[in-house]
Amino acid sequence: MEQNKFKRIWQHLQHPGFRVRRLFAERQLQALAESIAQSERHHQGQIRFVIESHFPLEALWQGMTTQTRAWQWFGELGVWDTEANCGVLVYVSFADHQVEIVADRGIAARVPQQAWQAACDSILAGFRAGEYDRGLGDGLRQITEILQQHYPRGESASGDELPNTVVLR
């Protein structure tokens, strides 16, 4: 177990923030934020993206999983605090090569886990091909379809409740 812990710490140390920031130009992040805003015009859902290069050392030492880290971001960014309980967080852990989608209780009750996993798999497929924009875009399109189906935009729908900017750490 300890050997795996040290291996994972080493893996995270090999993914400093500057290496991941080089993969995403500011214009690419802005384009993704605009795509999120466009997506949200078609459904009530609120979408946030977090791309994290590595975990804090203390979190690794304590054995934090990517799912737990995604839930942390979900809370910190207030994705849970939407009127219709339909916030969705897409969390990318570069060091772990994993993507997690955390959905608020309203939308999670309506959508099977396999649908979220398919969106995660699309993102990872793009990343494996070195096409990061495509991976994120494919995942966003799938999430948009899910939200359009389960939370279509109605006349009484609230406006944009959460920022569309991508968190890159």
C-alpha positions, 0 to 999 in steps of 0.5 A, spaced: 500 500 500 505 504 501 509 503 495 502 505 491 502 511 495 509 513 493 508 512 486 501 516 486 505 522 489 511 521 484 505 521 478 502 527 481 509 531 482 510 530 475 504 534 473 506 541 475 501 546 473 505 550 468 505 543 464 498 543 464 496 550 463 501 550 456 496 545 454 490 550 454 491 557 451 487 562 454 483 563 448 481 555 448 478 556 455 474 562 453 471 558 447 469 553 452 466 558 457 462 560 451 460 553 449 458 552 456 454 559 456 451 556 449 449 550 452 445 553 458 441 556 453 438 550 451 436 547 458 436 549 466 442 545 468 448 549 470 455 546 468 462 547 471 469 545 468 475 544 473 481 541 470 487 540 475 494 538 474 495 535 481 492 534 488 495 537 494 501 533 497 497 532 503 491 530 500 495 525 496 498 522 503 491 521 506 489 517 500 484 522 497 481 519 490 479 523 484 471 522 486 472 525 493 476 531 490 471 532 485 466 532 490 470 537 494 470 542 488 463 541 487 462 544 494 467 549 493 464 552 487 457 552 489 455 547 484 450 544 488 446 551 489 442 552 483 434 553 483 433 546 480 438 542 483 441 541 476 448 543 477 453 539 473 461 539 475 466 536 470 472 534 474 479 532 470 485 530 474 491 530 469 495 526 474 491 521 475 488 521 468 481 520 470 475 524 469 469 525 474 462 528 473 458 530 479 451 531 478 446 535 483 441 531 486 435 533 482 439 531 475 442 525 478 436 522 480 434 522 473 440 520 469 443 513 470 451 513 471 452 510 465 450 516 461 455 520 465 461 515 464 460 515 457 461 523 457 467 522 461 470 516 456 469 521 450 473 526 454 478 521 456 478 519 448 480 526 446 485 527 451 489 520 449 489 522 442 492 529 444 486 533 442 484 536 449 479 541 446 476 536 442 475 531 448 472 537 452 467 539 447 465 532 446 464 531 453 460 538 453 456 536 447 454 529 451 452 533 457 448 538 453 444 532 450 443 529 457 440 536 460 436 538 454 432 531 455 431 531 463 431 539 464 429 542 458 429 550 458 422 552 460 419 560 460 420 560 468 427 557 468 432 561 472 438 565 468 445 563 468 446 561 476 453 559 476 460 562 472 461 559 465 469 560 466 473 554 467 477 553 473 484 551 471 489 549 477 
